[in-house]
Amino acid sequence: MNILRNILFVTFFSFIISCNNSHESSNKESTLVNSENSLNIINKESLFHAKVIDFVYNIHEENEDLNILTIEISEDMYCSAENNLRLCDAVQKYINGNNIVFSSSEEFATLLKKSNKFRMQSSGIANIGENKYDAQLYYSTLGDEKIAFYGTLAIQLPMLDVLDKEPLLIDIKGKKN
């Protein structure tokens, strides 16, 4: 009887370890896919260019990086897809003169190790009027004062067929005076 109990215990314990390793492997794959997805987004051409009206930030104590918490982008954006006015018009019509406000859902931005274009990434929500959308902010600081940045805001707008299920990419620049 003791032998049977020991065999069952070892089998059960092995099963638990196997399931846990499978879960960890799945998490690593998800992180890799998200990292690859970030690099794909970063390397695409942005549809719009805009100036940041205002932003809230803090400085990360350990590495002194600029950590952006919120940004507000003016509705006055320049569309760089001049050869596709239908696309520009559809997006501007949807935005409908509203400012875009990005709010990070993370306490601190993530360091992008594989990107040559941007140093940091922050996930959050973009508000356009009363509507909320998933968004990612990719950015780097400008100059020595580090209270200026440039980046790309990627907003998921699945209801806009003209975007072909791709995120809306907006190149942005912001500076505190």
JOJOHU-V33108 format. One record per helix or strand. SS is the DSSP state (2 for helix, 1 for strand). FROM is the first residue (numbers start at 1). LEN is the number of residues. If there is no record, write none. Layout:
# JOJOHU-V33108
SS,FROM,LEN
SS,FROM,LEN
This chain:
# JOJOHU-V33108
2,2,41
1,48,12
1,66,8
1,78,2
2,85,11
1,100,5
1,110,2
1,120,9
1,131,11
1,148,8
2,161,3
1,168,8
